[in-house]
Each structure stands twice: as structure tokens, then as C-alpha cells.
Amino acid sequence: MARKDIPDILPGESDDDYDARLKALGITDEEFDEWFNAEFPESDNEFSHSILSEDVEVADKSKEQANLAGCHKILQMVGNLHSRGYQRLRIFPWSRGLSWVCDLAPADLFDPENGACMESKPEYYSAGLVARILSGNGCRPFGWKRDISRMAIPRIADLFLERHSLIARESLGSDWAYAGWYQEMLMRTSPELLPLAYYRDEHENEVYRSLRLYAFGEAQEGEMPLPPLYRP
């Protein structure tokens, strides 16, 4: 798709409105992603020009905050999907090193003795049963090219259902105990306080398998009960 075929976003236009305008022009999400990937390859260095080091630090901090806000939006998106009947969709938030990672998958894949953890088998990912977000790309989760920072939660949920249809299909069903626990978790978290169920240190030692609220910035860390086990 040529550059001239993709309209510029208008001043003050939300991503939801822009998305609707793309659809009105007949431009699909896949076509937009293909254009975006060609126009802004991942190898591009957005700080390649010469700027003061303190400006780089401020820019990096702002980008980090935006990505964490994007991660929290995805957590809110899961709550929205629960309200639509996809209550078997669970999260596995974990960390290795400095990265916060969260896998979204159907409840069947989770540990029968720990409702917050799942075994990360490669075949789950290759089969499309797991969708992953990272703290470093929260604004463009799951490898999406669209920036979700200005999207409404229901629109993000719509995109997830479209792009991860297998996970959605396998997650459809009632689990009111988990959905209720999840709402409590959302009330306790924020872009600076994210859930963490599993952690390995730099030596690959397993540190814990409980649920903690991991603080970024000035938030206070905490703990909360593990989610209920899945009972099919």
C-alpha cells in the first residue's frame, strides 16, 4: 500500500475516530500494519539525531510511562472481555530481569494448583493460544503496529477478538470467581503498580510463585491473594 493511500491523523483526532476513518476508506488493519512496518521499521532509532543527554533521559522516561500505561490498558481490556462473556481468559504476569511480561491465555492452560501461573510451552505460542505483552512495547502490544495509547478500552477489546480469535474462542465461558477476583486486582493496580505472579532472578533462580503488586516509580509494592483455581 502506497504512502499516499494512508491518511494523516488529524489534530485532536482520537485513535478510535482515526480507525473509523480508515475503515470508511476501505483500509483494513492488516493493510495499515503492512504500511506501518514498511514506513517505520523496528531498526529505526528514534533518538539517532543529536540531542542533549538530559532530553534523552526525559524522552526515555516518558516512553517508559506510556508503555506501562499501555500494559495497564491491556489488563483493563481483559476485564472488559470478561464482561462480554470471555471469563475463561486469564493473565500470567511474570518478570525476568527488568522486563514485565504478561501472557494472556485460556484457563485450560493454567496450573491446576496455582490460578495465576501457566507453563510456557513453545507449542502454546506456535498454536496461537497465548498472546504476550512486554513492558517495553505496551503502546503496541502483541506485535500490533497500532498505538493503543489513545484507544478506548472496548475498541482494544474488539481488536483483540479480531486478531486473536483462537484465544477468544477457547476463553468463552463463565468463571465468575476469577472475574470477580480480577476486578479486585484491577482496583489495586495502576500503570505504576502491576501484578506479578512469577519471577526469576539473573541466575535463573525461581524467586517466588505468589501474587505481588510490583511497583514502578513511586508506587508502594504490595500483595494480594492468588486467583481462584480453574474448575472446568
PyMOL commands that set and color helices and strands:
alter all, ss='L'
color gray80, all
select helices_A, chain A and resi 3-5+15-24+29-39+53-83+107-109+122-126+135-137+141-143+153-163+165-171+176-188
alter helices_A, ss='H'
color red, helices_A
select strands_A, chain A and resi 89-96+99-106+131-134+193-196+198-200+206-208+212-215+222-223
alter strands_A, ss='S'
color yellow, strands_A
deselect
rebuild
show_as cartoon
